[in-house]
Amino acid sequence: MKIKILAAIIALGGLCSFSNYESISTGYSGKEEVQPSEGELIMKKQDCATCHKIDKKVIGPSFLDIAKKYPMNDKNINYLSDKIIKGGSGVWGAIPMAAHTALKKDDAKKIAKYILSLNK
């Protein structure tokens, strides 16, 4: 049964992965263009937007909810980067997060830092 649910989530994710990825505004209103962080750029190349949005729960929690739950520190950056690479379930509900084993640890840390930076 769990395999059927996971297969359905992956199939749904594949269908949703063609949606536009939303970048969060920094609120800067000057003429200078703000460059996205390395973590945000890496996320755009991954399938993160399939299950997560910045401010809305989809399949997984919103990035803002994650940032509110975990303060920015080395312990949480390491924890979240491990979760991104290894996947997991139970923290935000029964639906498992797919593993991203091909992602380098350094890149996963950059993604985690970006997500945690959203809590302002």
Sequence and secondary structure as in RCSB ss.txt:
>XXXX:A:sequence
MKIKILAAIIALGGLCSFSNYESISTGYSGKEEVQPSEGELIMKKQDCATCHKIDKKVIGPSFLDIAKKYPMNDK
NINYLSDKIIKGGSGVWGAIPMAAHTALKKDDAKKIAKYILSLNK
>XXXX:A:secstr
 HHHHHHHHHHHHHHHTTS          SSS     HHHHHHHHTTHHHHB SSSBSSS  HHHHHHHS SSHH
HHHHHHHHHHH B SSS SS B   TTS HHHHHHHHHHHHHT  
